[in-house]
Amino acid sequence: MIKADLHNHLGRNGANPGFDETIDLVYNKLGENFAFGICNCNCDIDDNRFENFVSQKGGKYNREWLDDEKRFLLVPEKQIYVVGAEEIITKQGHLVVAGMPYGKNIQTNPDEMLSLEDALKSADDFNGIKIAAHPFSRDGLGDYLNYNLDLCNKLDGWEIYNASAELSIPKILPFFANENSIKFYNEFLINDYNIGACAFTDGHSVGVVGKSYTDLYLEDFSVDSLRDAIKYNTFENLHMESAKWDAFKHAVNMVKHKLFNVGA
């Protein structure tokens, strides 16, 4: 079994204290057999934070790729896994694609967002694992899928709990986002669609990696095994802890960036 937090960003531009330092922080908090994803964002053609993180020079820890396409990196001394991922901003909401190959991104025309349908097709082209991100928080897919339930057949995971979605700000970030996600999953998905329940952090700093995570039972660390583990995952395997303070700091930094072009 591994603990997996596949939805993280490490800061606006993938900021982190260094490869070894990040691994130590994660290991000291969560121990062995922990996997964390680093999401690039398709809204920025230069967003390669996963590649930049795993390619940092120097350090004492070994780095072993587990597959030819470099989707999964193992730090053997600590038994910590780093997973390539991408958060896709579509016209209908956000989709996380976990297990993306190194150097491959689902790009979009800067003048026009991808539709969800096109994003799902592109994710399949890369054999990625498709997860609905914060479905009933800001820019979630929940409302759209409520009227297009057939598309749920194309998903592998449903982010029942997003630690950062615990933050609510009137007229900006909705209240009860996670409660609504759980309700929708129970009412429409759990019995009729082969979609697993997930809990991830969606963090924007190294310190909150693993605030929320999902216990997964893997036959091996491959994209097919990870997908199957997610698709068949259930509620009892979720660890759900809020990261609203980190989310608040990220919201403030985003405002600063937009107003003053200050990095977050």
C-alpha positions in Angstrom: 0.0 0.0 0.0 1.1 3.6 -0.7 -0.2 6.9 0.5 -0.8 9.2 -2.5 -1.3 12.9 -2.7 -1.4 13.4 -6.5 -2.5 17.0 -6.7 0.1 19.6 -5.7 1.8 22.6 -7.2 4.8 23.5 -4.9 4.1 27.2 -5.4 3.1 29.4 -8.3 6.3 28.6 -10.2 7.0 25.3 -8.6 9.0 27.0 -5.8 10.7 24.5 -3.4 13.7 24.5 -1.0 15.6 22.0 -3.1 15.1 18.3 -4.2 16.7 16.7 -1.1 15.2 19.2 1.2 11.7 18.6 -0.2 12.1 14.8 0.0 13.2 15.2 3.7 10.2 17.4 4.5 7.8 14.9 2.9 9.5 11.8 4.4 9.7 13.3 8.0 5.9 13.9 7.9 4.6 10.9 6.0 7.3 8.2 6.1 8.0 5.6 3.4 5.7 4.5 0.6 4.4 8.0 0.0 3.7 9.3 -3.5 3.1 13.0 -4.4 2.2 14.5 -7.7 3.5 17.7 -9.1 1.0 19.4 -11.5 2.1 21.5 -14.4 -0.7 23.7 -15.7 -1.7 23.7 -19.4 -2.5 27.5 -19.1 1.2 28.3 -19.4 3.3 26.7 -22.1 6.4 27.3 -19.9 5.0 25.6 -16.8 7.3 22.6 -16.3 7.5 22.5 -12.6 7.5 18.7 -12.4 10.4 18.5 -14.9 12.2 21.3 -13.1 11.8 19.7 -9.7 13.1 16.2 -10.6 16.0 17.7 -12.7 17.5 19.9 -10.0 21.3 19.4 -9.9 23.2 17.9 -7.1 21.9 16.3 -3.9 22.6 13.2 -1.9 19.6 11.1 -2.9 19.5 8.7 -5.9 16.7 9.2 -8.4 15.4 6.1 -10.2 12.9 6.3 -13.1 10.4 3.5 -12.9 9.2 3.6 -16.5 10.6 4.5 -19.9 8.5 7.6 -20.3 9.6 9.0 -16.9 6.1 9.3 -15.4 7.2 8.1 -12.0 10.4 8.8 -10.0 11.5 6.8 -7.0 13.9 8.1 -4.3 15.0 4.6 -3.1 16.7 5.8 0.2 13.3 7.1 1.4 10.9 5.0 -0.7 9.2 8.3 -1.8 7.7 8.5 -5.3 7.2 11.7 -7.4 4.5 11.6 -10.0 4.2 13.7 -13.1 0.8 15.4 -13.5 -0.9 18.2 -15.2 -3.9 20.3 -14.2 -6.0 21.1 -17.3 -8.0 24.2 -17.4 -11.0 23.5 -19.7 -14.0 25.6 -20.6 -16.1 23.6 -18.2 -13.7 23.3 -15.3 -10.4 21.7 -14.0 -9.2 18.2 -14.7 -6.1 16.6 -13.1 -4.2 14.1 -15.3 -1.9 12.1 -13.2 1.0 9.9 -14.6 1.9 12.3 -17.4 5.2 11.5 -19.2 8.2 13.7 -18.6 8.3 16.7 -21.0 4.8 16.1 -22.3 2.0 18.6 -21.7 -1.5 18.9 -22.9 -1.2 22.4 -24.4 -4.0 24.7 -25.4 -4.4 27.6 -27.7 -3.7 30.7 -25.6 -6.7 32.3 -27.3 -9.1 29.5 -26.6 -9.5 27.0 -23.8 -9.9 23.3 -24.5 -13.3 21.7 -24.1 -13.5 19.0 -21.4 -14.2 16.5 -24.2 -11.0 17.5 -26.0 -9.0 17.4 -22.8 -10.2 13.9 -22.0 -9.2 12.7 -25.4 -5.8 14.3 -25.1 -5.3 12.7 -21.7 -6.1 9.3 -23.2 -3.6 10.0 -25.9 -1.0 10.2 -23.2 -2.5 7.3 -21.2 -3.0 9.6 -18.3 -5.2 9.1 -15.2 -8.2 11.4 -15.3 -9.4 12.9 -12.1 -12.1 15.6 -11.6 -10.4 18.3 -9.5 -12.3 20.1 -6.7 -15.6 19.4 -8.6 -17.8 21.9 -6.7 -15.2 24.5 -5.8 -14.3 27.4 -8.0 -13.7 26.2 -11.6 -14.8 22.7 -10.8 -16.5 20.3 -13.3 -19.4 19.4 -11.0 -22.1 21.6 -12.4 -21.3 20.7 -16.0 -21.1 16.9 -15.3 -24.4 17.2 -13.5 -26.0 17.8 -16.9 -23.5 15.5 -18.8 -23.3 12.4 -16.7 -22.3 10.3 -19.7 -18.8 12.0 -19.5 -18.3 10.4 -16.1 -17.6 7.2 -17.9 -14.4 8.7 -19.1 -13.1 9.6 -15.6 -10.9 7.5 -13.3 -11.2 9.4 -10.1 -13.4 12.0 -8.3 -11.7 14.4 -5.9 -14.2 13.9 -3.1 -12.1 15.9 -0.7 -9.7 18.7 -1.8 -7.9 20.1 1.3 -7.6 23.6 -0.2 -11.3 23.7 -1.2 -12.0 23.9 2.6 -11.3 27.7 2.2 -14.5 29.6 1.5 -14.6 33.3 0.6 -18.0 34.9 -0.2 -18.5 35.5 -3.9 -15.0 34.1 -4.7 -14.7 30.6 -3.3 -17.9 28.7 -2.6 -19.0 27.3 0.7 -19.5 23.5 1.2 -17.5 22.5 -1.9 -16.3 19.2 -0.4 -19.7 18.4 1.1 -21.3 18.9 -2.3 -18.7 16.8 -4.0 -19.3 13.9 -1.5 -23.1 14.3 -2.0 -22.8 14.2 -5.8 -20.5 11.1 -5.7 -22.9 9.3 -3.4 -26.1 10.2 -5.3 -24.9 9.8 -8.9 -21.5 8.0 -9.2 -20.8 5.4 -6.6 -23.2 2.8 -7.9 -23.4 3.6 -11.6 -19.9 4.7 -12.7 -16.5 3.1 -12.2 -14.9 6.1 -10.6 -12.9 6.0 -7.4 -13.0 8.3 -4.5 -9.9 10.5 -3.9 -8.6 12.9 -1.3 -5.7 15.2 -2.3 -4.3 18.5 -1.0 -4.0 20.8 -4.1 -1.3 22.5 -2.1 0.9 25.5 -3.1 3.8 25.0 -0.7 5.9 22.0 0.2 4.8 22.2 3.8 1.3 21.0 3.1 2.1 18.1 0.8 0.3 15.1 2.2 -2.3 17.1 4.3 -4.8 15.0 2.5 -4.0 11.7 0.8 -5.5 8.5 -0.5 -4.4 5.0 0.5 -3.9 2.9 -2.6 -3.2 -0.8 -3.1 -0.8 -1.3 -6.1 0.4 -4.4 -7.8 3.4 -2.4 -9.1 4.1 1.3 -9.6 2.9 1.6 -13.2 0.4 3.8 -14.9 -2.1 1.0 -15.4 -1.8 -0.2 -11.8 -2.1 3.3 -10.4 -5.2 3.9 -12.6 -6.9 0.6 -11.4 -6.1 1.4 -7.8 -7.7 4.9 -8.2 -10.8 3.6 -10.1 -11.6 1.0 -7.4 -10.8 3.1 -4.4 -13.4 3.7 -1.6 -14.2 6.1 1.2 -12.4 4.2 4.0 -9.1 4.8 2.3 -9.2 8.6 2.4 -7.3 10.8 4.8 -8.9 14.2 4.9 -7.3 17.2 6.6 -7.8 20.9 5.7 -5.2 23.1 4.0 -7.2 26.2 4.1 -4.4 28.4 5.5 -2.2 27.4 2.6 -5.0 28.1 0.2 -5.6 31.5 1.8 -1.9 32.4 1.4 -2.0 31.3 -2.2 -5.1 33.4 -2.9 -3.4 36.4 -1.5 -0.3 35.8 -3.5 -2.3 35.4 -6.7 -3.9 38.8 -6.0 -0.5 40.3 -5.5 0.7 38.7 -8.7 -2.2 40.1 -10.8 -2.0 43.6 -9.3 1.8 44.0 -9.0 3.2 41.1 -11.0 4.8 39.7 -7.9 5.5 35.9 -8.0 3.7 33.6 -5.7 
